Amino acid sequence: MKIVTWLILIAVLVLSLLKGIFISNGQLAVLLMLLLLSLFSDLKEFDFWGLKGKKNENEIKELEGKKAFAEKEKNINKKKLDEAEKQAPLQLMDTAQGNFLALAFEIERLLRIFATVWLAKDIQNNVNVTNLTKELRQKDLLTDNGVKQLEAIRWIRNLLVHGRQNELNQATLDTGIQIAQTLYMELYNNLYS
């Protein structure tokens, strides 16, 4: 698809030069937008049309299978855990995007429970997960890989929630699901086994 887009753009520009076809500034802007869109999947950092960001798809693949939580003694206060746990277990959906979002939201919920239990303080439902992650890392309850995994999950989740799933390829989504499932199971086992 990218090669076809390039060939069409080059053909239009060459024809305009050889045949004397006039291309207006608006038409040239549209052609440049098409060129940027065709190159979008190759960009690592981008800042155009109000979109700013950094793609970290390769970094996400490296996180697969790494431990997220530090090994600690398991003397969980059962009463505190029962108070923190108030919802039904995770139910997956039919689509990959739906499954990823279900896992991402469940991980955030379990992370709040984990923080409530291990930090021995009440964690609100609207807590900033990034700040919570930093606090868990400072207390050595979360590994560096765990922080990166949570950041990767939040990055993919934000793309999906904000309707930017076209910026995400299927392989990255599949890797994100694997990371999220592993992290979910590690977090769940840390709390309940």
N, C-alpha and C positions, 0 to 999 in steps of 0.2 A: 504494500500500500504506500509506503514511504517513497519507494522508487518511482511509482506511478505519479505521485504528487510532484516529485522533483522534475520528472520529465515534462509534465504538463506546464509547470511554472517556467521551465527553461524554454520550452517551445513557444509559449506566449511571449516571453521577452524577446526571443530571437525573431519571431515573426513581426513583432512591433518594430524592431530595428530594421529588418530587411524590407518589409513591405511598406514601411512608413506609417504603420497604424499608430495612432496617438493613444497613449495610455494616460489617463488622468491621475491626479494624485490620489483620489479616492479608490480608483481601481488598483493602483500600485499598493495602497495600504491594505486592501483586501488580499492581494497576492502575498504580501509579506505576512499577514495574519495566517493564511493557509500554510505558508512555509513554517512559521513558528509552531503551528498546531501539528504539522507532520514531524517536526523535530522534538516535540514535547516529551515523548517517552525517553529520549536520549539525554535530556537535560538533567543534571544533578542538582543545580540550583537555578531558580527562576524568579523573575521579577518583571512581569508584564501584565497589562490589563487589570491591574489591581490584585493580581495573584502573586503572592510572595511565598517562597518556601524552599525546602531542601528535601530532595528525595534520598531516602536511605534504605533502598530495597536490598542492597547487598549486605548491609549491616544486619538487617532483619534475619536473613538466612543464616548468618553466623551464630545467632542467638539460640537456634533450635537445639533442644536437648540439654541446655545448661541449667544448673541449679539456680533457683531464684531466691530461696530463703536459707538463711544460715541455720546450721544444725544447733539446736538448743535443747536443754533438758526439758522434758515434757511434764511439767507440773502446772497444767492449765487449771484455773479456777473454774470448775464445772458450773457453778452458779452464775458466774459472770458470762460464761459462754452461752448458757441457756437464755440469759437476759438479752444478750446481743443478737442471738439467732431468732428471727421472727418470721422468716419467709419460707415458702416451699422450695424444694430443691430445683436445680436447673432443668429446664425442658428445652430441647433443641428443636429447630424448625426444619423446613424442607430445603431452603436455599443456603448456599455457602455464606452469603452476606448476612442472612438472618442468624445463622449459627454463630458466626463470628461476633455479631453484635450481642447476642444472648450471652456468649462466653465473656465478652468484655464487660458487660454490665454486672454479671455475676461475680467476676473477679474483683471489681471495684467494691461490691457489697461485702464479699468475704474479706477483702483487705481492710475495710472499716471494722469488721468484727475482729480480725486478727490484731489490729491496732488497739482496739478497746481492751482486748484480753492482755496483750503483752505490754502495752504502755500504761495499763491500769488507769485509764481515764476515758471519759465518755467522748465518743467521736460522733459528731453530727452527720446526718445524711448528706448535707450540702457541703461537706468539707472539700477543700481543694486537694484532689488526689496527688497532684505534683508535690505539694507541701507535705502531705502525709508520707509519701514515698521518701522524701528527703529525711524526714524525722525518723522513719524506720531504718534508713541506711545509717544515720548518725548513731543509732542505738545498736548497730551491728545485727539487726534482726533481718535485714535484707542484704543480699550480695550485690556487687556491682553489676553482674549479669542480670540479676533480678530487676534492678533499676532500669537497665537498657531494655529488658523485655517489656516492662510496664510502659516505657516511653514508646516502644514500637507498637504495642497494642493500642495505646492512645492515639498515635499518629494514624494508624489504619482506621480506627473507630471514628476519628474526626473526619477523615475523607468520606467515609460512608454516610455518617450522620448529616454532613453538610452537602450531600449530593454530588460529591466530586469523585465518585467511584470510577469514572473514566480515566483518572490519573493513576489507577491501581491495576496492575496486571493480575491475571488469575493465579500465576505461580506465587506471587507475593502474598495474595490473599490466602492461598492454601498453606503457605509457610506460616503466616500469621495465625491461622486456625490451629496448626500443630503446636505453635508456641503457646497460644492461649489455652489449649486443652492440657498441655503439660503443666503450665503454671497453675491452672485451676485445680488439677489433681494434687499438685504439690501443696497448694494452699489448703485445700480441703483436708488432705491427710494430716497436715500439720495441725489443723484445728480439731479434727474428729477421731484420729486414731491414736 
